[in-house]
């Protein structure tokens, strides 16, 4: 991520900045941060995850969206662009931001060196304030390892760590995936 702006802005000012720019920006309590481009490995994992989820959810009333979809977390005063998100059912948009979704069921971030701390800490805490969110998945691009946070009750979450050879259960979507499949490249080779 790039350096945040030096002054705090309103959400409306953030929208003007983000909409006028070719770069995407995230917003956290008045701070605007330009998003950096991803590595080939980062982009490959995102594409594979989207592909696997679309296959697994074919015929179900779910939307699998890419990192160009903005998510608004009003309770945390945040707007972010998760790498992948899934909405189970109808898409609900923010009243003040028609380009922002407010009801994701699953959010997925692929960890990079520059974003891992924010994804694990700040975003994790903020995303969990979305009442619709059931699972939050963090995928390492350095090794075949996944961290799955699952809502088990009001303000109660569990963490499950999965590695190569294990299977990932997204219970909110009734989806079962092999961890190794997340790392398969376009030629069918498992990378990472």
C-alpha atoms as an extended CHARMM CRD file, in Angstrom:
* protein
*
       192  EXT
         1         1  UNK       CA              0.0000000000        0.0000000000        0.0000000000  PROA      1               0.0000000000
         2         2  UNK       CA              1.0440000000        3.5570000000       -0.5840000000  PROA      2               0.0000000000
         3         3  UNK       CA              1.3120000000        6.1870000000        2.0910000000  PROA      3               0.0000000000
         4         4  UNK       CA             -2.0030000000        7.5980000000        3.3660000000  PROA      4               0.0000000000
         5         5  UNK       CA             -3.0010000000       11.1830000000        2.6750000000  PROA      5               0.0000000000
         6         6  UNK       CA             -1.7500000000       13.7110000000        5.2330000000  PROA      6               0.0000000000
         7         7  UNK       CA             -5.1960000000       14.9960000000        6.2360000000  PROA      7               0.0000000000
         8         8  UNK       CA             -8.4470000000       13.2620000000        7.0450000000  PROA      8               0.0000000000
         9         9  UNK       CA            -11.2280000000       13.4770000000        4.4900000000  PROA      9               0.0000000000
        10        10  UNK       CA            -14.9720000000       12.8710000000        4.5850000000  PROA      10              0.0000000000
        11        11  UNK       CA            -16.4600000000        9.8020000000        2.9590000000  PROA      11              0.0000000000
        12        12  UNK       CA            -17.8290000000       12.0470000000        0.1990000000  PROA      12              0.0000000000
        13        13  UNK       CA            -14.3600000000       13.4440000000       -0.4500000000  PROA      13              0.0000000000
        14        14  UNK       CA            -12.9960000000        9.8980000000       -0.5450000000  PROA      14              0.0000000000
        15        15  UNK       CA            -15.5800000000        8.9250000000       -3.1640000000  PROA      15              0.0000000000
        16        16  UNK       CA            -14.5620000000       11.8950000000       -5.3290000000  PROA      16              0.0000000000
        17        17  UNK       CA            -10.8890000000       10.8880000000       -5.0380000000  PROA      17              0.0000000000
        18        18  UNK       CA            -11.5500000000        7.2180000000       -5.7840000000  PROA      18              0.0000000000
        19        19  UNK       CA            -13.9720000000        7.8460000000       -8.6420000000  PROA      19              0.0000000000
        20        20  UNK       CA            -11.6720000000       10.3870000000      -10.3400000000  PROA      20              0.0000000000
        21        21  UNK       CA             -8.5790000000        8.1980000000      -10.2060000000  PROA      21              0.0000000000
        22        22  UNK       CA             -7.4000000000        5.2680000000      -12.2900000000  PROA      22              0.0000000000
        23        23  UNK       CA             -6.0580000000        3.7640000000       -9.0670000000  PROA      23              0.0000000000
        24        24  UNK       CA             -8.3380000000        2.2660000000       -6.4360000000  PROA      24              0.0000000000
        25        25  UNK       CA             -8.2710000000        3.7060000000       -2.9460000000  PROA      25              0.0000000000
        26        26  UNK       CA             -9.4390000000        2.3310000000        0.3670000000  PROA      26              0.0000000000
        27        27  UNK       CA            -10.8790000000        4.4230000000        3.1870000000  PROA      27              0.0000000000
        28        28  UNK       CA            -10.4710000000        3.9840000000        6.9390000000  PROA      28              0.0000000000
        29        29  UNK       CA            -11.8780000000        6.6260000000        9.2780000000  PROA      29              0.0000000000
        30        30  UNK       CA            -10.9110000000        9.5760000000        7.1110000000  PROA      30              0.0000000000
        31        31  UNK       CA             -7.6270000000        8.1540000000        5.8290000000  PROA      31              0.0000000000
        32        32  UNK       CA             -7.3810000000        7.4040000000        2.0940000000  PROA      32              0.0000000000
        33        33  UNK       CA             -4.8540000000        4.8270000000        0.9580000000  PROA      33              0.0000000000
        34        34  UNK       CA             -3.9810000000        4.1000000000       -2.6840000000  PROA      34              0.0000000000
        35        35  UNK       CA             -3.9380000000        0.3820000000       -3.4670000000  PROA      35              0.0000000000
        36        36  UNK       CA             -0.7760000000       -1.0530000000       -4.9760000000  PROA      36              0.0000000000
        37        37  UNK       CA             -0.8300000000       -3.5490000000       -7.8240000000  PROA      37              0.0000000000
        38        38  UNK       CA             -0.4270000000       -7.2240000000       -7.0070000000  PROA      38              0.0000000000
        39        39  UNK       CA              2.2860000000       -9.6770000000       -7.9430000000  PROA      39              0.0000000000
        40        40  UNK       CA              1.7250000000      -12.3770000000      -10.5500000000  PROA      40              0.0000000000
        41        41  UNK       CA              1.3170000000      -14.9390000000       -7.7360000000  PROA      41              0.0000000000
        42        42  UNK       CA             -1.2200000000      -12.7150000000       -5.9760000000  PROA      42              0.0000000000
        43        43  UNK       CA             -3.3000000000      -12.2540000000       -9.1110000000  PROA      43              0.0000000000
        44        44  UNK       CA             -3.0570000000      -15.9500000000      -10.0300000000  PROA      44              0.0000000000
        45        45  UNK       CA             -4.4070000000      -17.0370000000       -6.6260000000  PROA      45              0.0000000000
        46        46  UNK       CA             -7.2630000000      -14.5170000000       -6.8330000000  PROA      46              0.0000000000
        47        47  UNK       CA             -8.2290000000      -15.7900000000      -10.2840000000  PROA      47              0.0000000000
        48        48  UNK       CA             -8.0990000000      -19.4180000000       -9.1700000000  PROA      48              0.0000000000
        49        49  UNK       CA            -10.2100000000      -18.7420000000       -6.0680000000  PROA      49              0.0000000000
        50        50  UNK       CA            -12.8310000000      -16.9220000000       -8.1580000000  PROA      50              0.0000000000
        51        51  UNK       CA            -12.8640000000      -19.7690000000      -10.6780000000  PROA      51              0.0000000000
        52        52  UNK       CA            -13.2670000000      -22.4690000000       -8.0110000000  PROA      52              0.0000000000
        53        53  UNK       CA            -16.0100000000      -20.5570000000       -6.2040000000  PROA      53              0.0000000000
        54        54  UNK       CA            -17.9370000000      -19.8850000000       -9.4220000000  PROA      54              0.0000000000
        55        55  UNK       CA            -17.8050000000      -23.6020000000      -10.2600000000  PROA      55              0.0000000000
        56        56  UNK       CA            -18.8510000000      -24.6440000000       -6.7610000000  PROA      56              0.0000000000
        57        57  UNK       CA            -21.6960000000      -22.1050000000       -6.6100000000  PROA      57              0.0000000000
        58        58  UNK       CA            -23.0700000000      -22.6020000000      -10.1320000000  PROA      58              0.0000000000
        59        59  UNK       CA            -26.8520000000      -22.6720000000      -10.0070000000  PROA      59              0.0000000000
        60        60  UNK       CA            -27.0240000000      -21.1260000000       -6.5350000000  PROA      60              0.0000000000
        61        61  UNK       CA            -28.2070000000      -17.5870000000       -5.8650000000  PROA      61              0.0000000000
        62        62  UNK       CA            -24.7450000000      -16.3170000000       -4.9940000000  PROA      62              0.0000000000
        63        63  UNK       CA            -22.5490000000      -13.6540000000       -6.5820000000  PROA      63              0.0000000000
        64        64  UNK       CA            -18.7710000000      -14.0870000000       -6.6980000000  PROA      64              0.0000000000
        65        65  UNK       CA            -17.1670000000      -10.6890000000       -7.2550000000  PROA      65              0.0000000000
        66        66  UNK       CA            -13.6360000000       -9.5450000000       -7.9800000000  PROA      66              0.0000000000
        67        67  UNK       CA            -11.4570000000       -6.9880000000       -6.2840000000  PROA      67              0.0000000000
        68        68  UNK       CA            -13.1150000000       -4.1200000000       -8.1450000000  PROA      68              0.0000000000
        69        69  UNK       CA            -16.1700000000       -4.4100000000       -5.8780000000  PROA      69              0.0000000000
        70        70  UNK       CA            -16.0950000000       -1.9460000000       -2.9810000000  PROA      70              0.0000000000
        71        71  UNK       CA            -17.3790000000       -3.0680000000        0.4300000000  PROA      71              0.0000000000
        72        72  UNK       CA            -18.6360000000       -0.4810000000        2.9310000000  PROA      72              0.0000000000
        73        73  UNK       CA            -18.4500000000       -1.1650000000        6.6490000000  PROA      73              0.0000000000
        74        74  UNK       CA            -20.3830000000        1.7420000000        8.1400000000  PROA      74              0.0000000000
        75        75  UNK       CA            -19.9320000000        0.5610000000       11.7310000000  PROA      75              0.0000000000
        76        76  UNK       CA            -16.1490000000        0.8120000000       11.2900000000  PROA      76              0.0000000000
        77        77  UNK       CA            -16.1080000000        3.8270000000        8.9260000000  PROA      77              0.0000000000
        78        78  UNK       CA            -14.2600000000        1.7730000000        6.2970000000  PROA      78              0.0000000000
        79        79  UNK       CA            -14.4950000000        1.1160000000        2.5720000000  PROA      79              0.0000000000
        80        80  UNK       CA            -12.2850000000       -1.5910000000        1.1040000000  PROA      80              0.0000000000
        81        81  UNK       CA            -11.7310000000       -3.6630000000       -1.9920000000  PROA      81              0.0000000000
        82        82  UNK       CA            -11.3430000000       -7.2790000000       -0.8420000000  PROA      82              0.0000000000
        83        83  UNK       CA             -9.6220000000       -9.5820000000       -3.3110000000  PROA      83              0.0000000000
        84        84  UNK       CA            -12.7300000000      -11.7630000000       -3.6460000000  PROA      84              0.0000000000
        85        85  UNK       CA            -16.1630000000      -11.5390000000       -2.0760000000  PROA      85              0.0000000000
        86        86  UNK       CA            -19.2640000000      -13.6790000000       -2.1810000000  PROA      86              0.0000000000
        87        87  UNK       CA            -22.7960000000      -12.5140000000       -1.5410000000  PROA      87              0.0000000000
        88        88  UNK       CA            -25.3390000000      -15.1990000000       -0.7660000000  PROA      88              0.0000000000
        89        89  UNK       CA            -28.6200000000      -13.9180000000       -2.1850000000  PROA      89              0.0000000000
        90        90  UNK       CA            -29.5290000000      -10.4050000000       -3.2120000000  PROA      90              0.0000000000
        91        91  UNK       CA            -26.8390000000       -7.6970000000       -3.3520000000  PROA      91              0.0000000000
        92        92  UNK       CA            -27.4780000000       -4.7500000000       -1.0230000000  PROA      92              0.0000000000
        93        93  UNK       CA            -25.7680000000       -1.4320000000       -1.7180000000  PROA      93              0.0000000000
        94        94  UNK       CA            -24.8750000000        1.3840000000        0.6400000000  PROA      94              0.0000000000
        95        95  UNK       CA            -27.4610000000        4.1790000000        0.8170000000  PROA      95              0.0000000000
        96        96  UNK       CA            -24.8210000000        6.8840000000        0.2870000000  PROA      96              0.0000000000
        97        97  UNK       CA            -22.5280000000        4.9330000000       -2.0450000000  PROA      97              0.0000000000
        98        98  UNK       CA            -24.3060000000        3.0560000000       -4.8550000000  PROA      98              0.0000000000
        99        99  UNK       CA            -21.0180000000        1.3860000000       -5.8330000000  PROA      99              0.0000000000
       100       100  UNK       CA            -20.4670000000       -0.1730000000       -2.3970000000  PROA      100             0.0000000000
       101       101  UNK       CA            -21.8260000000       -3.5020000000       -1.2010000000  PROA      101             0.0000000000
       102       102  UNK       CA            -22.8630000000       -3.8490000000        2.4390000000  PROA      102             0.0000000000
       103       103  UNK       CA            -23.8490000000       -7.5220000000        2.7410000000  PROA      103             0.0000000000
       104       104  UNK       CA            -21.0030000000       -9.8930000000        1.8490000000  PROA      104             0.0000000000
       105       105  UNK       CA            -21.2750000000      -13.4310000000        3.1700000000  PROA      105             0.0000000000
       106       106  UNK       CA            -17.6140000000      -14.3320000000        2.6180000000  PROA      106             0.0000000000
       107       107  UNK       CA            -14.6260000000      -12.0010000000        2.2110000000  PROA      107             0.0000000000
       108       108  UNK       CA            -11.2600000000      -13.2280000000        0.9510000000  PROA      108             0.0000000000
       109       109  UNK       CA             -7.8900000000      -11.5010000000        1.0330000000  PROA      109             0.0000000000
       110       110  UNK       CA             -4.6880000000      -12.8800000000       -0.4830000000  PROA      110             0.0000000000
       111       111  UNK       CA             -1.8780000000      -11.8570000000        1.8310000000  PROA      111             0.0000000000
       112       112  UNK       CA              1.0500000000       -9.8830000000        0.4900000000  PROA      112             0.0000000000
       113       113  UNK       CA              4.0500000000       -8.5820000000        2.4050000000  PROA      113             0.0000000000
       114       114  UNK       CA              2.6780000000       -5.0260000000        2.2630000000  PROA      114             0.0000000000
       115       115  UNK       CA             -0.9120000000       -5.8390000000        3.3190000000  PROA      115             0.0000000000
       116       116  UNK       CA             -0.7120000000       -8.8790000000        5.6230000000  PROA      116             0.0000000000
       117       117  UNK       CA             -0.6960000000       -6.9310000000        8.8980000000  PROA      117             0.0000000000
       118       118  UNK       CA             -3.6580000000       -4.7430000000        7.9100000000  PROA      118             0.0000000000
       119       119  UNK       CA             -5.6110000000       -7.7350000000        6.5310000000  PROA      119             0.0000000000
       120       120  UNK       CA             -5.0500000000       -9.7460000000        9.7300000000  PROA      120             0.0000000000
       121       121  UNK       CA             -5.6700000000       -6.9430000000       12.1980000000  PROA      121             0.0000000000
       122       122  UNK       CA             -7.5080000000       -3.7720000000       11.1490000000  PROA      122             0.0000000000
       123       123  UNK       CA             -9.5660000000       -5.1820000000        8.2770000000  PROA      123             0.0000000000
       124       124  UNK       CA            -10.2710000000       -8.3700000000       10.1960000000  PROA      124             0.0000000000
       125       125  UNK       CA            -11.7200000000       -6.4070000000       13.1200000000  PROA      125             0.0000000000
       126       126  UNK       CA            -13.6390000000       -4.0460000000       10.8300000000  PROA      126             0.0000000000
       127       127  UNK       CA            -15.0190000000       -6.7220000000        8.4870000000  PROA      127             0.0000000000
       128       128  UNK       CA            -16.3370000000       -8.7080000000       11.4610000000  PROA      128             0.0000000000
       129       129  UNK       CA            -18.6600000000       -5.7660000000       12.2170000000  PROA      129             0.0000000000
       130       130  UNK       CA            -20.6670000000       -6.6320000000        9.0890000000  PROA      130             0.0000000000
       131       131  UNK       CA            -23.7060000000       -8.5510000000       10.3250000000  PROA      131             0.0000000000
       132       132  UNK       CA            -23.9290000000      -10.4590000000        7.0290000000  PROA      132             0.0000000000
       133       133  UNK       CA            -20.3500000000      -11.7520000000        7.1610000000  PROA      133             0.0000000000
       134       134  UNK       CA            -20.0440000000      -15.4380000000        8.0280000000  PROA      134             0.0000000000
       135       135  UNK       CA            -16.4680000000      -16.2500000000        6.9820000000  PROA      135             0.0000000000
       136       136  UNK       CA            -13.2630000000      -14.3250000000        6.3660000000  PROA      136             0.0000000000
       137       137  UNK       CA            -10.4870000000      -16.1200000000        4.5340000000  PROA      137             0.0000000000
       138       138  UNK       CA             -6.8180000000      -15.1200000000        4.4210000000  PROA      138             0.0000000000
       139       139  UNK       CA             -4.7300000000      -16.9320000000        1.8150000000  PROA      139             0.0000000000
       140       140  UNK       CA             -0.9300000000      -16.8540000000        1.9830000000  PROA      140             0.0000000000
       141       141  UNK       CA              0.9170000000      -16.3420000000       -1.2710000000  PROA      141             0.0000000000
       142       142  UNK       CA              4.2420000000      -17.4210000000        0.3030000000  PROA      142             0.0000000000
       143       143  UNK       CA              3.1600000000      -20.9410000000        1.2960000000  PROA      143             0.0000000000
       144       144  UNK       CA              0.1310000000      -23.1980000000        0.9710000000  PROA      144             0.0000000000
       145       145  UNK       CA             -1.6130000000      -21.9710000000        4.1050000000  PROA      145             0.0000000000
       146       146  UNK       CA             -5.0450000000      -20.5420000000        4.7310000000  PROA      146             0.0000000000
       147       147  UNK       CA             -6.5340000000      -18.8550000000        7.7940000000  PROA      147             0.0000000000
       148       148  UNK       CA            -10.3090000000      -19.1610000000        8.0360000000  PROA      148             0.0000000000
       149       149  UNK       CA            -12.2500000000      -17.0120000000       10.4950000000  PROA      149             0.0000000000
       150       150  UNK       CA            -15.8010000000      -18.2720000000       10.9910000000  PROA      150             0.0000000000
       151       151  UNK       CA            -18.6480000000      -16.6020000000       12.8820000000  PROA      151             0.0000000000
       152       152  UNK       CA            -19.9840000000      -18.9650000000       15.5450000000  PROA      152             0.0000000000
       153       153  UNK       CA            -22.2270000000      -16.5500000000       17.4070000000  PROA      153             0.0000000000
       154       154  UNK       CA            -22.7610000000      -12.8820000000       18.1760000000  PROA      154             0.0000000000
       155       155  UNK       CA            -19.2700000000      -11.3610000000       18.4720000000  PROA      155             0.0000000000
       156       156  UNK       CA            -17.8180000000      -14.8720000000       18.4990000000  PROA      156             0.0000000000
       157       157  UNK       CA            -15.3830000000      -16.0720000000       15.8380000000  PROA      157             0.0000000000
       158       158  UNK       CA            -13.1660000000      -19.1280000000       15.5230000000  PROA      158             0.0000000000
       159       159  UNK       CA             -9.9080000000      -19.4450000000       13.6090000000  PROA      159             0.0000000000
       160       160  UNK       CA             -9.0230000000      -22.5440000000       11.6310000000  PROA      160             0.0000000000
       161       161  UNK       CA             -5.6140000000      -22.8380000000        9.9780000000  PROA      161             0.0000000000
       162       162  UNK       CA             -5.3350000000      -25.1350000000        6.9850000000  PROA      162             0.0000000000
       163       163  UNK       CA             -2.2830000000      -26.3110000000        5.0580000000  PROA      163             0.0000000000
       164       164  UNK       CA             -1.3900000000      -28.3330000000        1.9790000000  PROA      164             0.0000000000
       165       165  UNK       CA             -3.2520000000      -31.6380000000        1.8010000000  PROA      165             0.0000000000
       166       166  UNK       CA             -6.2360000000      -30.3800000000        3.8170000000  PROA      166             0.0000000000
       167       167  UNK       CA             -9.7220000000      -29.3440000000        2.7440000000  PROA      167             0.0000000000
       168       168  UNK       CA            -11.3400000000      -25.9790000000        3.3030000000  PROA      168             0.0000000000
       169       169  UNK       CA            -15.0040000000      -25.9120000000        4.3170000000  PROA      169             0.0000000000
       170       170  UNK       CA            -16.8770000000      -22.6660000000        3.6590000000  PROA      170             0.0000000000
       171       171  UNK       CA            -19.9620000000      -23.7090000000        5.6120000000  PROA      171             0.0000000000
       172       172  UNK       CA            -21.9400000000      -20.5480000000        4.8630000000  PROA      172             0.0000000000
       173       173  UNK       CA            -21.7800000000      -21.4020000000        1.1580000000  PROA      173             0.0000000000
       174       174  UNK       CA            -21.7740000000      -25.2030000000        1.5080000000  PROA      174             0.0000000000
       175       175  UNK       CA            -18.4960000000      -25.2820000000       -0.4210000000  PROA      175             0.0000000000
       176       176  UNK       CA            -15.6400000000      -27.7330000000        0.0600000000  PROA      176             0.0000000000
       177       177  UNK       CA            -12.2620000000      -26.9550000000       -1.5900000000  PROA      177             0.0000000000
       178       178  UNK       CA             -8.8160000000      -28.5420000000       -1.4260000000  PROA      178             0.0000000000
       179       179  UNK       CA             -6.2710000000      -26.0550000000       -0.1300000000  PROA      179             0.0000000000
       180       180  UNK       CA             -3.8460000000      -27.1720000000       -2.8480000000  PROA      180             0.0000000000
       181       181  UNK       CA             -6.3930000000      -26.3040000000       -5.5620000000  PROA      181             0.0000000000
       182       182  UNK       CA             -6.2070000000      -22.6370000000       -4.5160000000  PROA      182             0.0000000000
       183       183  UNK       CA             -2.6010000000      -22.6500000000       -5.6930000000  PROA      183             0.0000000000
       184       184  UNK       CA             -3.0600000000      -24.4010000000       -9.0540000000  PROA      184             0.0000000000
       185       185  UNK       CA             -1.8720000000      -22.3240000000      -12.0190000000  PROA      185             0.0000000000
       186       186  UNK       CA             -3.3140000000      -22.0520000000      -15.5320000000  PROA      186             0.0000000000
       187       187  UNK       CA             -1.3160000000      -25.1000000000      -16.6560000000  PROA      187             0.0000000000
       188       188  UNK       CA             -2.7140000000      -27.2880000000      -13.8660000000  PROA      188             0.0000000000
       189       189  UNK       CA              0.4920000000      -27.1730000000      -11.8320000000  PROA      189             0.0000000000
       190       190  UNK       CA              0.2920000000      -26.5310000000       -8.1180000000  PROA      190             0.0000000000
       191       191  UNK       CA              2.5500000000      -23.5980000000       -7.3060000000  PROA      191             0.0000000000
       192       192  UNK       CA              3.7730000000      -22.1170000000       -4.0550000000  PROA      192             0.0000000000
